[in-house]
């Protein structure tokens, strides 16, 4: 299952997708963001942050059971993402 929250600014991106094939198909559409993905702890568990130009584009948290990802929670809401401190993801020396 994939749950995405786009907030009021990106309401069309607020969706719930069920089924491994449907979630995988959605993931393939986002490959253009692959260079901007960084591993992160999200609420104390495995996840990623997608950030470019010092701005968070999305945050994804994974729920794992029996060695498999069983749920992905995605935050796209620009208002909530604007509050994130991305200094730890700065690649500059």
N, C-alpha and C positions, 0 to 999 in steps of 0.2 A: 504494500500500500504506500502511496505517496500522498502526503497532505501538504498543500502549498498555501501560504498566506501572503497575498499581495497587498493587504490593507485596503484603504479606500482609494489610494492613488493608482493601484494596479489590481482593481477588483476582478478583472477578467483572468488574472493569474491565480486567483483563489479557487483551487480545485481539490478534489479528492479522486485519485486514480487507484483502482483495484486491479490486482493480477500482475504477475511477474512480467508477462509479455507486454502489457500496456505500459507498465512503469519503465521497462527497458526501452520501448519505442520512444517514450518521452525523453529519456536520457540521451538518446542518440541525437535528438534535435538540438541539444545544447552543447555539442562538441566544440563549437567555436569559442567557448569560454574555457576550454581545457587548460590553456597556458596560464590562466589566472587563478586556478584552484590551488589552495594551500590546506594541508591537514590542520585540524584544530580540535581541541576539546570543546564540545558544545554541551553545556549543562553536565559536565563531568564524564561525557561519553564520546565515542568516535564521531567525527564529523569533518566538514570542510567549510572553508570560507572562500567565496569567489570575490576577489577585489581587483580593481584596476584603477590606476591613476589616483591612488590614495582613497578610493571610495569603495565601500562594500556594495556589491551587486546582489549577493544572496548569501545566506548561511544555511547549511544543511546538517541536520543531526540524524544519526542512524540508530535504529533499534536492532540489536543483533540477538538472535535466539538460536541455539544449537549450531553455531558457526555460520549462520546465514543472515543476511540483512532481511528483516521482515517488515520494516517500515522506514520511511524517509520523511522527515519533517523539514520543509523548506520555508524560509522567511524571505520574501521579496519586498516587503513593505518598506519603501524608502524612508518614511518618517522614523521607524524603529531602527533601521540600519544606520541612519545618520548619527545615532547615539553611540555607535561602536568605536572604540579606540583601536585603530589599526597599526599603531606604532610597532607592535611586535612582528608585523608582517612586512615591514619596510626592508627591502633588499639592499638599500644603499649602505656603504661602509661606515 
